[in-house]
Amino acid sequence: MFNGLNVFNLKQANIRVLHYTWFAFFMTFVVWLGLGPMMPFIKEALALTDQQAKVLLILNVAMTIPARIVVGMLVDRFGPRILYSSILILGGLISIGFAWSDSYEQLALLRFLSGFIGAGFVVGIRMIGEWFPAKQTGLAQGIYGGWGNFGSAGAAMSLPFIAVSVGDSEGWRVALTVASVAAIIYGCIYYFIVRNTPKGSTYFKPKKTGALEVTSGSDLVLYILMTIPLFVALGILTWKLSPAQTGMLSESTAYIIYGCLFAIFFLQAWKIWTINGHVVKKPVPEMMRYKFKQVAILDWAYLVTFGTELAVVSMLAMFYVTWFDVPKVTAALLAGIYPFINLVARPAGGWISDIIGRKLTLIIVFVGISFSFLVLGTVDKSWPVWLVVGITIIAGIFSKAGSGAVYAMVPLVQRRLTGQIAGMAGAFGNVGAVLFLTANSLVDYDQFFMFIGIVSSLVLVLIAVYLEEPKGQMAEILPDGTVEMIDVK
C-alpha cells in the first residue's frame, strides 16, 4: 500500500476503474505496436523491400501526433468511457482490414489510419484523473501508463508465437486478427463496466471545443507558438517519405502535403484566436486562471521522456550489434529490457511525485536523464559492453520515471481541460520520437546520445526556472453556473 492506495483492493470502485483502464491502454498498444514484431513475418510473406517495411513503420506513428490532439478535445467533451470504447472498436476493425490487405497501397493506407489508436493513452489520463484525488493521482497515473505501455511487450511476446503456430504465409494475418478481435470485444466490455466519474461527482467540460482554452493574452501567443513543433514533426515525416529519402511519395505529393500542413497551421491558429481572443480585451477573473506555461513545460518534458523511450528502444538492438558485435538474439533481449522497466519505473515516478512534489521529482529525473545520455555521448567501441548496457538501462529508468512524473502533474493543471492538456503533451512525446529518430538517421550513435543529453539539459533548465509546483485549489464552473473549488495539493 502506497499513499493509502492499495492497487489489489478490488472492492474499491476507483481501483477497479484503474485496472479496467490500464488494460484498455494495454490493448491499444498491442494492436498499434504489434506491427513491429510482426514486420519480419509480413515482409517475408508479401516480399516487401526494406524500404517498404520502413515506410510502414513510419506510417504507423504519423497519425498519432494529430490524433492525440483531436482525441484530447473529444474526451473532454464526450467523456473517456465512450471514447475508449470507440477507439478500441474502430481501431480493431481498421487493424483487421490491414491484416487482410492484398496490396502494398492498402497496407500503407490502413497502417496510417491505424496510428490513431495510439491516442487511446490520452483518454485514460482523464479517466484516472477523475477517479483519484490529487495526493494519489501520480501513482495511479504511473500505474496506468506503465502497465498499459507493457502492451508493446505483450505484443512482442504473443503475436509471433500465434503466427508461427498457424504457419504458412497467413500466420501474421491470423495473429493480428486475434489481437484486433480481442480489442473490439474489450471495447464493448469497457463501455458497460465503467463510469466517467464516481457517483455524485461532476464531469467538467470545456466551454468551447476546437482548441484549448487559455486565460491571458501572453498565454494565447505561447499556445500558438507551441503548435508549431507538431506541424514541423509532420513535415519531417513527409520528408522521410519523399523522393529524397524513401520515395514513398512523389515530389509533387510531398509539396502538396507541405502546403496543406502550412494551411492547417494557420487555420488552427485562427481557431485558437477565435476561441481565446476575448482574453485580450476582457481579462479572465483571477480565480479562474491557469498558467499555460505549465502546459508548455510539461509538453517539452514529455518530448524528452517519451520521445527518448520510443527512439532508443527503436535503435538499441542495432547499436549493440553494430558497435559491440553482440549477437542479434542477445542484442534483442538486452534491448527488450526497456518495456519491462516501464512496469516499475513509470509508476515509481508518479509515486515519488505524490510524496516529494511534482517539480522536485521532475528536476531529479531530468538530472538523471541528462547525465546518463551525456555520458553515453562519450561512448566508443572500446568500452565494455556490460558498462554500456548498464548505463542505457539507468537512462531508461530515469526517462520512464520522468514520463510518470509528467502525467502526475497533467491532471492538476486544469480539471476540465485534462484531456486536451494530456493530448498535447502526448503528441509532443511523438514529436520527440520523430526528432530523435531523425537525428539517429543523420549522425553516429554517440552523437545521437549526446543530442538527447543536450536537449534534456535545456528542458531541465526550463523545469527548474519556470515550472511551478501545483498548490492550493483550482476553480471549476458547475453546469448550474456556480463555482466549485477543487483541491490540487
Secondary structure, 3 states (H helix, E strand, C coil): CECCECCCCCCCHHHHHHHHHHHHHHHHHHHHHCHHHHHHHHHHHHCCCHHHHHHHHHHHHHCHHHHHHHHHHHHHHHCHHHHHHHHHHHHHHHHHHHHCCCCHHHHHHHHHHHHHHHHHHHHHHHHHHHHCCHHHHHHHHHHHHHHHHCHHHHHHHHHHHHHHHHCCCCHHHHHHHHHHHHHHHHHHHHHHHCCCCCCCCCCCCCCCCCCCCCCCHHHHHHHHHHCHHHHHHHHHHHHHCCCCCCCCCCHHHHHHHHHHHHHHHHHHHHHHHHHHCHHHHCCCCHHHCCCHHHHHHHHHHHHHHHHHHHHHHHHHHHHHHHHHCCCHHHHHHHHCHHHHHHHHHHHHHHHHHHHHCHHHHHHHHHHHHHHHHHHHCCCCCCCCHHHHHHHHHHHHHHHHHHHHHHHHHHHHCCHHHHHHHHHHHHHHHHHHHHHHHHHHHHCCHHHHHHHHHHHHHHHHHHHHHHCCCCCCEEEEECCCCCEEEEECC
